[in-house]
Amino acid sequence: MREQLQRLPDLLAAHLQLSLVALLLGLVISVPLGVLLTRRRRWEPTILGAVGVIQTIPSLALLAFMVPALGALGALTEDWFGVEISAIGYGPALVALTLYSMLPMLQNTLTGVLGVDDALKEAAKGVGMTDRQQLWRVELPQALPVIVAGVRTATVWVIGTTTLSTPIGAPSLGNYIFTGLNTRNFTAVTVGCVASAGLAIVLDGLIRFAQKAVEARHRGRIRASLIAVGLIYGYTAYTFAAERLLSDGRPVVQVGTKAFTEAYIMGELFGARIEDATDYRTEQTKSLGSAVVFEALKTGDLHVYLDFSGTIWTNVMKRGAPPDERDAILDEVERVLAQEHDVVMLGSLGYENRYAFAVRRRMAERLAIRTLSELVAHAPSLEAAADFEFFGRPEWRSVQQKYALAFKKRRTMDSALMYAAVAEGDVDVISAYTTDGRIDAYDLTVLEDDRHAIPPYHGIVLLNGAFARANPEVVAALRPLLGAFTEETMRKLNGEVDREKKSPREVARAALRSLDLER
């Protein structure tokens, strides 16, 4: 718990930097737009419809869409104006959250202003008020409670949705939740959920207090409300500026990680090794999706991360079943990455973390199955579960072509939950990862891919090409890690995080010390 609470100030500040700025931008856009629609009613269906469509898009999908959208925009601005826009992190998250905040504020502004009593409007005209005076002195004051209700709704929505910004590289309280789920650290999940809910309650209460103060025309409370809002935004602005303007002057290496235990460990290990062996400091961007992390490496938003040859083979190179000469995959991956993407594959870390099918050991013994070929006859009576990607990946299509597996039922679930699901008998077969420490912890048997449908998954170190050429000392620092790990080693390290509840940083530091590398 102490370690989680130590992270809270930084993650809370990051959460505020996103959510409060998104709310402010949404308010600045929505209220004037809502007022405009009360004067231009023919535009109402089109604009409200467009904003409503944005609201129907699942928030995680909207956030993810912003990555390629800003990536394309960044390419244009760099060509035309020499200005780069990051495709991951704060920018795409801010745009998505701003869009997501608009509907309740826009709709309530429109409803509030249109709902002002016609008698009041007529009285305003009768005393000679202009349209502008009528808006500021009559309509907006009367509509204020309805507008504030929209702001309160948007605040709760945005505070909650900001937790989903983690997979696109924007730190938030969601880091607790995503990392905690993937490492089975429910203390971290609890801290993230409680902090996010508490923040939403506090901000909602503050807005409600300000609303009541305005309605009662209580100057002291209005002043207190403004001071409280000013302090919160002031703190947010200070932390934002401090992170970006105050540094120790050392060059920074951006290390990316995907959203699973092994990636967290190796990300911390890469960072520790770079800091030990060079004068660089490192920053970790965690829990990224496979497509997001690779695109971020290509654009230079990230400099180094752990990937797998099978992932590059299927997702990036769009290849199907692996060739008979399976070791040739590494050479082909290295060639394609360098020639087509300007990405340097430094080499293999010495182990594989393959996709594989796993079952309970007792069931494997009872059914006498050791291979996927032997599983085929039993599959129609079994339920299978996989992570969110697997059943849509080329590996599954290759398995279908070579084995024609037909399960009674297929489910997708978070990878952190499917191991417990198979161990408890909720499902019978899962798409496991061969270095996962939970294979041993849950007494599972990994079935042999005897027809070689799934490509090799060598753990490989990838670097942005331009960064690697400009910073050979970082490349030299990472090179001694190549070939230094085995599957058994990685299962042990993953198990220390998943079962023994050690932090990825602690495990990575201990593993690095055991290698006894020179500076």
Buried (B, 14 or more C-beta within 10 A) or exposed (E): EEEBEEBBEEBBBBBBBBBBBBBBBBBEBBBEBBBBBBEEEEEBEEBBEEBEEBBEBEBBEBBBBBBBBBBEBBBEBEEEEEEEBBBBBBBBBBBBBBBBBBBBBBBBBBBBBBEBEEEBBEEBBEEEBEEEEBBEEBBBBBBBBBBBBBBBBBBBBBBBBBBBBBBBBBBBBBBBBBBBBBBBBEBBBBBBBEBBBEBBEEBBEBBBBBBBBBEEEEEEBBEBBEEBBEEBBEBBBEBBEEBEEEEEEEEEBBBBBBBBBBBBBBBBBBBBBBBBBBEBBBEBBBBBBBBBBBBBBBBBBBBBBBBBBBBBBBBBBEBBBBEEEEEEBBEBBBEBBEEEBBBBBBBBBBBBBBBBBBBBEEBBEEBEBBBBBBBBEBBEEBBBBBBEBBBEBBBBBBBEEBBEBEBEEBBBBEBBEBBBBBBEEBBBBBBBBBBBBBBBBBEBBBBBBEBBBBBBBBBBBBBBBEBBEEBEEBBEBBEEBBEBBBBEBBBBBBBBBBBEEBBBBBBBBEBBEEEEBEE
